[in-house]
Amino acid sequence: MAVTNSLGMIRKELESYVGEKIKLRANRGRRKTYEKVGVLESTYPSIFVVRVDEENYNQRLSFTYADVLTETVELSLFGRDQEKIALCGR
């Protein structure tokens, strides 16, 4: 039950950043880590979506709140001196 509560708290925290420019660092396993800058587009009950608009790369990436909890995905605010988003689940 504590994990479910933590995931809910992470979701609630991310909802306050919808529409903001963020930097994400995702570990996709086996030495596949990438960093992207995008906009937190929306949050859903199980996932959140980041829109990445780079030259020759327009895509929407989705991640689960568990990815944030397990630190597979790290999020930082882009416009606030690369301030790391303080999430309640950690």
Secondary structure as GFF3:
##gff-version 3
##sequence-region A 1 90
A	DSSP	alpha_helix	2	15	.	.	.	ID=ss1
A	DSSP	beta_strand	21	27	.	.	.	ID=ss2
A	DSSP	beta_strand	33	43	.	.	.	ID=ss3
A	DSSP	beta_strand	47	54	.	.	.	ID=ss4
A	DSSP	beta_strand	57	64	.	.	.	ID=ss5
A	DSSP	alpha_helix	65	69	.	.	.	ID=ss6
A	DSSP	beta_strand	73	77	.	.	.	ID=ss7
###
